[in-house]
Amino acid sequence: MLVVHIDIDSLRPDHIGSYGYEAETTPNIDSLAAEGTKFERAYCANSPCIPSRAGTITGRYGIDTGIETHGKASQHINHPATQVDWAGGPDEKIDTELWYTLPELFFENQWKSIGIGSFPQHPAPWFYHVWDEYHQPKSSQTDDFQAIQGEYIIDRALDTIKRVREDDVYLYVQLWDPHVPYNRSEEEIDQFRSVDLPPYPTQDDIERHQTWDAWRSASHMNVDDRSDLNELLSHYDAEIRYADRQVGRLLEYLKSAGLYDEATIVLTGDHGEEFGEHGLYREHWSTHDATQRVPLIVKPPTDHTVAQSSREELVTNVDIAPTLADYAGIDTPSRWHGRSLRNLVEEQTADWRDHIVVDHGLYTAQRAVRTDRWKYIRTFHPGMWESVVPEEQLYDMKNDPWEQENVIDEHDPIAEEMRNLMEEWIETYGDSKDDPLKTVAHDGPSGYNAFKDDWEGI
């Protein structure tokens, strides 16, 4: 049996055809979505890269793993091995099975657990704990390991599948594209220059953002008008199209080798990318949807039911680990916070959660509660944008999906309800001693600390 987990960096769902994008960025991803279930309201529980992937492979929220940011605060995960002097062996008093990561769970259940990607450039030693293999392809075209292009990742993936195709395999494939740096040719970019622009940021917004003097603001990114915005988005779309071609190579090989039908395939992103909707361009920096919302597609084996091609339930990336384990017939650790999405894939109706909580900890320290209609954001540290990032925000996502009008002062009862949901979530999933996101806020988010000396302030 084969379980394939495709993780594409910085991929916004609203730039994917099957999610409604008008440009032909993702024909291969769209074909995968047509044979599975697409989750319209999927979020990364923590952003950006390191915190997000901590949630993906542990099935746990950052408030429990302790991974809320990058840098030195991301090096030690909440696990017996980092907390006690003896965390292994037959005499271990702590039930280490409760703490298994997704690759470790497959490994311990006699599957081959294999990862391929450029993520090792992020120093996160806990991520590489207990795999059968982890591959880090190189390219002669760049000295920047972080920017390894997807074709080299897929080349290694195809070679690996050919070698282990007779075994039960969990295969994790991570593409850096479409994260910066953008590397596409003029010909590739030009096919997206005529795509209609989103409504935000408006020209007035861009002119206002020009007055900001801060990391990734319009003045720092040479964005003077909507034509400059168009150029940024065209480069981004071209990178998505490139990544989609690499996904297509992988899917086509699985089909030609007779492995596609029996495979469980999940495709997602680690986070999105903002393009000025709230003042920052080509960056992931907040709990706004442009950063936090991700694509999530589940294609089960063809002998399993797909009841609905699209679901509106609120899900997060911590649900991926239990989903993949479920389809593999493996019991999940009780310490995991996520829930298998299999019932949502296979049943017309299913009992599900009515809200989610998500965090960002790199450039700001924010926590947000999302319900069917409302989104409440609490800022514990505004990063470099103190004068323009409120301490509290409330958005009516039904009538204002771009999160443009903060209505916190107009809906006191709703705001109070959302605060209560956040506190209940903290009590349920958090450590009784410390909230690691508040520790990030106290010490300063990693990205803020790294770049705060490079700006003069808004």
Buried (B, 14 or more C-beta within 10 A) or exposed (E): BBBBBBBBBBBBBBBBBBBEBEBBBBBBBBBBBEBBBBBBBBBBBBBBBBBBBBBBBBBBBBBBBBBBBBBEBBBBBBBBBEEEEEBEEEEEEBEBEEBBBBBBBBBBBEBBBBBBBBBBBBEBEBBBBEBBEBBBBEBEEBEEBBBBBBBBBBBBBBEBBEEBEEEBBBBBBBBBBBBBEBBBEEEBBEBBBEBEEBEBBEEEBBEBBBEBEBBBBBBBBEBBEBEBBBBBBBBBBBBBBBBBBBBBBBBEBBEEEEBBEEBBBBBBBBBBBBBBBBBBBBBBBBBBBBBBBBBBBBBBBEEEEBBBEEBEBBBBBBBBBBBBBBBBEBEBBEBBBBBBBBBBBBEEEBEBEEBBBBBBBBBBBBBBBBBEEBBBBBBBBBBBBEEBBEEBBBBBBEEEEBBBEBBBEEBEEBBEBBBEBBEEBBEEBBEEEEBBBBBBBEBBBBBBBBBBEEBEEB
